[in-house]
């Protein structure tokens, strides 16, 4: 499968430097698949309604040319070619582009649907924006369990989409957060979403900006699980498996490394 690495949302949050919204566009025999969507056209048109007050902290660029839709069209595809979207979680900077692909099936964990759409806590009601799914997307819920993947016990290969796409349950950042593994042929890519924000968290280079570290704690649905996830991902990173590349959603350096390896 050919994988394109897209930045679908440049952000400049206070005290955290530049961030990106790293989205995977996967060419499969069953059409195009997106892993997350970043910000979408609707967010650019009406950020107040769709994003809310957090936009003043994250300061997204809201450039229409950065939307997944426009980048896909520049590659010569059409919105209808996107048959499936696999989400790491429901935070607005990860699902804003859903409404740009209304015919696509949207795959996520059942726990994330419960926390965002069905039975949210007061904090989750504030966190998630119902406007992001007001168009009625075709949600497909999954319960990853019993299929271990690289040491993760709760995983599920999404063969109905394409062999080589695996949803790995990793709650903590949100109630039903997941990682998404994609077999790119020469290596596996593990899109960890917001399971970590900065490469040094799992053993990479650089220092974590203080604001980024603070926000990671504030945003955690379960801080203990976030800490456990850091340890599990650190162990995986330190194994140095040559056929595996770990990336997160918001680090610009990892985005550039992924593009260089593609």
C-alpha positions as CSV (number, residue, x, y, z in Angstrom):
1,X,0.0,0.0,0.0
2,X,1.3,3.5,-0.9
3,X,1.1,5.9,2.0
4,X,1.1,9.7,1.8
5,X,2.0,11.8,4.8
6,X,-0.2,14.9,5.0
7,X,-0.2,17.9,7.3
8,X,-3.8,18.7,7.7
9,X,-3.6,21.5,10.3
10,X,-0.6,23.7,11.2
11,X,-0.9,25.1,14.8
12,X,1.1,27.5,16.8
13,X,0.0,27.0,20.4
14,X,1.3,29.3,23.1
15,X,4.6,28.1,24.5
16,X,4.6,24.9,22.5
17,X,6.2,25.9,19.2
18,X,4.9,24.7,15.8
19,X,2.6,21.6,15.6
20,X,1.1,19.7,12.7
21,X,-1.8,17.4,12.2
22,X,-0.2,14.3,10.8
23,X,-2.7,12.4,8.6
24,X,-2.1,9.2,6.6
25,X,-3.6,8.8,3.2
26,X,-3.4,5.2,2.2
27,X,-3.9,3.9,-1.3
28,X,-5.5,0.4,-1.2
29,X,-7.1,-1.9,-3.7
30,X,-10.4,-0.9,-2.0
31,X,-10.0,2.8,-2.5
32,X,-8.4,5.5,-0.4
33,X,-8.2,5.3,3.4
34,X,-7.5,8.2,5.7
35,X,-6.0,7.7,9.2
36,X,-7.5,10.8,11.0
37,X,-8.5,13.8,9.0
38,X,-7.0,16.9,10.7
39,X,-9.0,20.1,10.3
40,X,-11.6,20.3,7.5
41,X,-13.3,22.8,5.2
42,X,-16.1,23.4,7.8
43,X,-13.5,24.3,10.4
44,X,-12.0,26.9,8.1
45,X,-15.5,28.4,7.4
46,X,-16.8,28.5,10.9
47,X,-14.1,27.9,13.5
48,X,-16.2,29.4,16.3
49,X,-18.9,26.9,16.1
50,X,-16.9,23.8,15.1
51,X,-13.7,24.4,17.2
52,X,-14.8,26.6,20.1
53,X,-12.6,28.5,22.6
54,X,-9.6,26.1,22.4
55,X,-8.7,27.7,19.1
56,X,-7.3,30.7,21.0
57,X,-4.7,28.4,22.7
58,X,-3.8,26.2,19.8
59,X,-4.1,28.9,17.1
60,X,-4.7,26.8,14.1
61,X,-3.8,28.2,10.7
62,X,-7.2,27.1,9.2
63,X,-5.7,27.1,5.7
64,X,-8.1,25.5,3.2
65,X,-5.1,24.3,1.2
66,X,-4.1,22.1,4.2
67,X,-7.4,20.3,4.4
68,X,-7.2,16.6,3.4
69,X,-9.8,17.2,0.7
70,X,-7.7,19.8,-1.2
71,X,-4.5,17.8,-0.8
72,X,-6.2,14.7,-2.1
73,X,-7.6,16.6,-5.1
74,X,-4.1,18.0,-5.8
75,X,-2.9,14.3,-6.0
76,X,-5.5,13.7,-8.7
77,X,-8.1,11.9,-6.6
78,X,-11.7,12.9,-5.8
79,X,-13.5,13.0,-2.4
80,X,-15.6,10.0,-3.4
81,X,-12.3,7.9,-3.7
82,X,-12.0,8.1,0.1
83,X,-13.9,4.9,1.1
84,X,-12.8,4.6,4.7
85,X,-11.6,6.8,7.6
86,X,-9.9,5.3,10.6
87,X,-9.8,7.5,13.7
88,X,-7.4,7.5,16.6
89,X,-9.9,9.5,18.6
90,X,-12.6,12.2,18.4
91,X,-10.7,15.4,19.3
92,X,-11.6,18.1,16.8
93,X,-8.1,18.4,15.3
94,X,-8.4,14.8,14.3
95,X,-12.0,14.6,13.0
96,X,-12.6,18.1,11.5
97,X,-12.4,16.8,8.0
98,X,-15.1,14.1,8.4
99,X,-17.8,16.2,6.8
100,X,-15.6,16.6,3.7
101,X,-16.1,12.9,3.0
102,X,-19.7,12.2,3.9
103,X,-19.9,8.9,2.0
104,X,-16.9,7.3,3.8
105,X,-17.2,4.7,6.5
106,X,-15.7,6.0,9.8
107,X,-14.0,3.4,11.9
108,X,-13.1,3.8,15.6
109,X,-13.4,2.0,18.9
110,X,-16.8,1.6,20.6
111,X,-15.4,3.2,23.7
112,X,-14.7,6.4,21.8
113,X,-18.2,6.5,20.5
114,X,-19.5,6.0,24.0
115,X,-17.4,8.9,25.4
116,X,-18.0,11.3,22.6
117,X,-21.5,10.6,21.2
118,X,-23.6,8.4,23.5
119,X,-22.8,8.9,27.1
120,X,-20.2,11.6,27.6
121,X,-19.2,12.9,31.0
122,X,-19.4,16.7,31.7
123,X,-15.7,17.0,30.7
124,X,-16.2,15.0,27.5
125,X,-19.2,17.2,26.6
126,X,-16.9,20.2,26.8
127,X,-14.1,18.5,25.0
128,X,-15.8,17.1,22.0
129,X,-17.8,19.2,19.5
130,X,-21.1,17.8,18.2
131,X,-20.9,20.0,15.2
132,X,-18.1,17.8,13.9
133,X,-20.5,14.9,13.3
134,X,-23.7,16.8,12.7
135,X,-23.7,15.6,9.1
136,X,-24.4,12.0,10.2
137,X,-21.2,10.1,9.4
138,X,-21.4,6.3,8.8
139,X,-19.8,5.2,12.1
140,X,-18.4,1.7,12.3
141,X,-17.5,0.6,15.9
142,X,-14.8,-1.9,16.7
143,X,-13.8,-3.7,19.8
144,X,-10.1,-4.5,19.5
145,X,-9.4,-7.6,21.6
146,X,-7.7,-10.9,21.5
147,X,-5.5,-10.2,18.5
148,X,-2.1,-9.2,19.8
149,X,0.1,-6.9,17.7
150,X,3.8,-6.2,18.5
151,X,3.1,-6.7,22.2
152,X,-0.3,-4.9,22.3
153,X,-3.0,-7.3,23.5
154,X,-6.0,-5.5,22.2
155,X,-5.8,-5.1,18.4
156,X,-8.0,-5.8,15.4
157,X,-7.0,-6.1,11.8
158,X,-9.6,-4.2,9.7
159,X,-9.7,-6.7,6.9
160,X,-13.0,-5.3,5.7
161,X,-11.0,-2.2,4.7
162,X,-7.8,-3.9,3.6
163,X,-5.3,-6.4,5.0
164,X,-2.5,-4.6,6.7
165,X,-4.5,-1.9,8.6
166,X,-4.8,-2.7,12.3
167,X,-6.7,-0.8,15.0
168,X,-4.8,-1.0,18.3
169,X,-6.7,0.0,21.5
170,X,-4.7,2.4,23.7
171,X,-7.1,4.4,25.9
172,X,-5.8,7.1,28.2
173,X,-5.7,10.3,26.2
174,X,-9.4,9.8,25.6
175,X,-11.7,7.0,26.7
176,X,-11.4,5.0,23.5
177,X,-8.1,6.3,22.0
178,X,-6.5,3.9,19.6
179,X,-3.3,3.7,17.5
180,X,-3.5,2.7,13.9
181,X,-0.9,0.4,12.3
182,X,-0.4,0.4,8.5
183,X,1.7,-2.0,6.5
184,X,3.5,0.3,4.0
185,X,5.3,-2.7,2.4
186,X,8.9,-1.9,3.4
187,X,7.9,-1.2,7.0
188,X,5.0,-0.8,9.3
189,X,3.8,2.6,10.4
190,X,2.3,3.0,13.8
191,X,0.3,6.2,14.0
192,X,0.0,6.7,17.7
193,X,-2.4,9.7,17.5
194,X,-2.0,11.6,20.8
195,X,-0.7,8.7,22.8
196,X,2.4,10.9,22.9
197,X,3.0,14.4,21.8
198,X,6.8,14.7,21.5
199,X,9.4,12.1,20.4
200,X,11.5,12.6,23.5
201,X,8.6,11.2,25.5
202,X,9.4,7.7,24.1
203,X,13.2,8.1,23.8
204,X,13.6,10.4,20.8
205,X,15.7,13.6,20.7
206,X,14.8,17.1,21.9
207,X,13.1,18.6,24.9
208,X,9.4,18.7,25.5
209,X,8.1,22.3,25.5
210,X,6.7,23.0,28.9
211,X,3.3,24.0,27.6
212,X,3.0,20.8,25.5
213,X,3.8,18.6,28.5
214,X,1.3,20.5,30.7
215,X,-1.4,20.2,28.1
216,X,-0.8,16.5,27.7
217,X,-1.6,16.1,31.4
218,X,-4.7,18.4,31.3
219,X,-6.1,16.7,28.3
220,X,-5.7,13.1,29.6
221,X,-8.9,11.2,30.3
222,X,-6.9,8.9,32.5
223,X,-3.4,10.1,33.5
224,X,-2.3,6.8,34.9
225,X,-3.0,5.1,31.6
226,X,-1.2,7.8,29.6
227,X,1.9,7.2,31.7
228,X,1.6,3.4,31.2
229,X,1.2,4.0,27.4
230,X,4.4,6.1,27.4
231,X,6.2,3.2,29.0
232,X,4.9,0.7,26.5
233,X,5.7,2.8,23.6
234,X,9.2,3.6,25.0
235,X,9.8,-0.1,25.2
236,X,8.7,-0.6,21.6
237,X,10.8,2.3,20.4
238,X,13.9,1.1,22.2
239,X,13.6,-2.3,20.6
240,X,14.6,-0.6,17.4
241,X,12.7,-2.9,15.1
242,X,13.9,-1.9,11.6
243,X,10.5,-2.6,10.0
244,X,8.6,-0.3,12.3
245,X,8.3,3.5,12.5
246,X,6.4,5.2,15.3
247,X,4.9,8.5,14.7
248,X,2.5,10.8,16.6
249,X,-0.1,13.3,15.3
250,X,1.5,16.6,16.1
251,X,5.3,16.5,15.9
252,X,6.7,18.3,12.7
253,X,10.0,16.5,12.9
254,X,8.4,13.0,12.8
255,X,6.3,14.1,9.9
256,X,9.4,15.1,7.9
257,X,11.1,11.8,8.9
258,X,8.1,9.8,7.7
259,X,8.1,11.6,4.4
260,X,11.8,10.9,3.9
261,X,11.2,7.2,4.6
262,X,8.2,6.9,2.3
